[in-house]
């Protein structure tokens, strides 16, 4: 859920109704930059989710339900969103990389700074799927993440 939650934080502004709930009224949930790893970005496209999540949820809402639309970061994209950096494993067994590819394009179309790194031979956790090492390496991925934060948070 981490990738989906940070993507939602990066796109859902005050109009989404998340700021005035819980114990933090008056405090903005706006973020300055988002790195989303293996993120679910659209719950309304269940064919792009390779897991039925039945081990976690007893029931799965209708993809067209208001809850699934509201929980989908793609439905909140606007030109004032935070810059994004998506990182996906090309052999992700839980979420098709196209989820991040689509949202990356939506953000770019809205004029938001967004980039995507596809990691070859990597699963959902960006771990190698075979004896072949991931490409780029973990060290390179971490370096790219640090560069992204340096660019957008300094």
N, C-alpha and C positions, 0 to 999 in steps of 0.2 A: 504493500500500500504506500510505501514511501515515495516512489516516483509519481504516483497519481496525486498524492497530497501536496508535494512541493509544486507540481504543475498547477494545481488548483490555487495554491497560494499566489503563484505568479500571475494568474489571470483574473481571479475573482476579486473585484474591487468592492468598495463599500456597498454598492447597489445589490450585491449578491446576498446581503443580509447576514454575513458571517461575523461582522465586527461587533454587533450589539447583542451577542449571546455569550453565555458563560460569565465568568468573573472578571472580564477585562473590558467592560464598556468604556468607550472613549479612547481606546488604544487601537490604532490602525493595524491591520494585518498585512499592509503592503510590504513587499520585500523588494530588494534592490537588484537581485540577480538569482537565477535558478539553474541548477544543474539537476537534470532529471535522468536517472538511470533506469532503463527498462520499464518505462512508465506506461500505465494504462492511461490513455488520454480521452478515450471515447467508449463509455459503457453502452452506448446505443448501437454499437457494432459488435455484437457478441461473436460473430464469425471470425473476428480478429483476436479473440481471446481463446487460447488453446486449452485452458483449464476451466472446468465448470464450477470450481470453487466450492463444491459440495462438502469438502472436508472442513471448511471454515463456516459456511452458511448453510442452514437447513433449507432455506428457500432463496431463490434468486429473483429479484424483481423483474418485471416486464421491461425489456430494453427501452420501450417507448414511454415508460412511466416518468412522471415529473422528477422523482428521486434520482433516476439514472441520468436524466438530462442535466439536472442541477449538479450532480457529482462528476460530470464529464468536463474536464478542463477546456476541451475544444469549443464548448458552448459559451465560454466566457471571454474568448479572444477579442481584444480591442487594441487600438494603436498605442495606448498608454501602458501596456503590460511591461513587466520586467524583461530584461534580456534573458534569453534561454540558451542552454547548451544541453542537447540531448545526447546520451551515450547508450547505444543498444548493441546487444550481442546478435550476430546474424543467425545464430542457431538457438535463439530464445525459445524454450519449450512452454512458456506460459503466456507470453504476449507477443503477437507478431510485431516486428520492428516497424511495420507500416503505420502502426498507431503513432509513433513518434515522428515518422517521416511526414505524415499528413499534418500533424500539428505544427511541425517546423515550417511547412509551406504556408499554413494559415497565418502564422505569426509574421512570416516574411511578407506575405500579401498585405498584412495590416500595417507594415512599416516597422515592425519590431525586430530588433537585432536577434537573430536566432541561427544556431549552427547545429550540425548533427555529426557525430562520430560513430560509424558502424565498425564494431570490433569483430574481425573475422575469427572463426573457430571458437566462438564464445557463447555461453548459455545465458540464462536470465541473470545470474549473479556475476556475469563477465568472467567466469571460470572457463578454462579450456574444455572443449567437448571431446577431445581425442588427444593422442600423443603429440599432435601438432600444437605449438604454442600459439597463443592469441596474437593477433596483429591489428593494432599496435600492442606492445607489451604493457603490463600493468604500470611499470615505471613511466612510460610515455603517457598513458592515460592520466595518471596522477599529475604529471607535469602540465598537461593540457588543461586540466581542471584548475590548477594553481594559476596558470596564465589567464584563464577566463575570469577568475575572481580578481586577479590583479588589475585586469583591464576594466572591470565594471564596478569594483568597490573602492578604488583609490582615487 
